[in-house]
Amino acid sequence: MDELREAGMSIGSLAICTYRPFPHKAVRSALEHAKRIVVVEKSLALGIGGIVATDVQMAVAGLHKPVHTVVAGLGGRPITRDSLRKLFHRADAGHLERLEFLDLKHDVVHEEIARMEAGRRSGPIAENILHSVGTVASQIR
């Protein structure tokens, strides 16, 4: 955040120290002047989106602010400064979707989906993806 502020971007961060009960009033107060909200988190609930982002959306309901969920660090991937810098520049330019995955290799995922649709059988989806990116499953700890 400091680097981006020094470069002239109007940006801030909010850390949520306690999750339950969720601090709705404090989050709403902290974000009421934000132009847009980007929640970077490591978890995802299928069909809902980001778990923390869902609570943040409820906290700012009625303020008419876009809340973007960015799921990062999937599979233990590192979350790098460079990736975050690019993410926040895209957000500042208004180019984020409501749900994004940081550094996701879309081509590998689409290749596996095409492979699944062609075969229509159950199988080792995760292993196929790891093979496509050159990682041997036995090397993952």
FENFEN-V935192 format. One record per residue. N is the residue number from 1. PHI is phi in degrees with one decimal (NA if undefined). D_FIRST is the distance of its C-alpha to the first C-alpha in Angstrom with 1 decimal. Layout:
n;phi;d_first
N;PHI;D_FIRST
N;PHI;D_FIRST
This chain:
n;phi;d_first
1;NA;0.0
2;-60.5;3.8
3;-60.8;5.5
4;-69.1;5.2
5;-64.0;6.1
6;-62.7;8.5
7;-83.1;9.8
8;101.3;10.8
9;-81.6;9.0
10;-87.0;9.4
11;-148.0;6.7
12;-147.4;6.4
13;-138.0;7.2
14;-135.0;10.7
15;-103.0;12.4
16;-99.7;16.1
17;-86.9;18.2
18;-124.0;21.6
19;-106.5;22.6
20;-126.7;26.3
21;-71.4;27.1
22;-68.8;24.1
23;-80.7;22.7
24;-52.5;23.3
25;-64.7;23.7
26;-66.7;20.6
27;-66.2;18.4
28;-59.9;20.3
29;-62.8;19.9
30;-69.1;16.1
31;-105.8;15.8
32;-63.3;18.8
33;-103.5;17.1
34;-71.3;14.6
35;-76.0;15.7
36;-147.2;15.1
37;-121.9;14.0
38;-117.8;12.8
39;-102.8;13.9
40;-98.5;13.2
41;-144.7;16.3
42;-105.4;18.9
43;-130.2;21.9
44;-145.8;24.0
45;-106.2;27.2
46;-57.3;29.5
47;87.7;30.6
48;-113.7;27.9
49;110.9;24.6
50;-70.4;21.6
51;-69.1;22.9
52;-69.2;20.0
53;-60.3;19.3
54;-62.8;23.0
55;-69.2;22.7
56;-63.8;19.7
57;-58.9;21.9
58;-65.1;24.7
59;-65.9;22.8
60;-102.4;21.9
61;-54.7;25.2
62;90.6;26.8
63;-87.2;23.7
64;56.2;23.9
65;-117.6;20.3
66;-69.0;19.6
67;-115.0;18.2
68;-107.0;17.3
69;-100.7;17.8
70;-122.7;16.3
71;-88.1;18.3
72;-132.0;16.9
73;76.0;18.6
74;-59.9;22.1
75;65.9;24.8
76;79.9;22.6
77;-61.9;20.8
78;-70.9;17.8
79;-104.2;14.3
80;-93.0;13.0
81;-59.3;9.9
82;-61.3;12.0
83;-63.1;12.9
84;-66.8;9.5
85;-58.9;8.7
86;-61.9;12.2
87;-59.5;11.9
88;-71.2;9.3
89;-67.4;11.4
90;-63.5;14.4
91;-63.7;13.4
92;-61.5;12.8
93;-83.8;16.2
94;77.5;17.7
95;-107.7;18.8
96;-99.6;18.0
97;-81.2;20.9
98;-67.6;21.1
99;-132.0;21.2
100;-134.3;19.7
101;-120.9;19.8
102;-70.0;17.2
103;60.2;19.2
104;-75.1;22.5
105;-86.2;25.4
106;-60.0;27.2
107;-62.0;30.2
108;-68.4;31.0
109;-64.2;30.8
110;-65.1;32.9
111;-63.0;35.4
112;-68.5;35.9
113;-63.2;36.4
114;-62.7;39.0
115;-62.5;40.6
116;-65.3;40.9
117;-66.6;42.3
118;-70.0;44.8
119;-92.7;46.1
120;47.8;45.8
121;-137.3;46.2
122;-73.7;44.2
123;179.1;42.7
124;-81.9;40.0
125;-59.3;37.1
126;-60.2;34.4
127;-64.6;36.5
128;-63.4;37.0
129;-64.8;33.3
130;-60.7;32.8
131;-62.4;35.8
132;-64.5;34.4
133;-95.3;31.3
134;84.8;33.4
135;-111.5;32.8
136;-88.9;35.8
137;-56.8;35.6
138;-69.1;37.3
139;-89.0;34.6
140;-83.6;31.9
141;-117.1;31.6
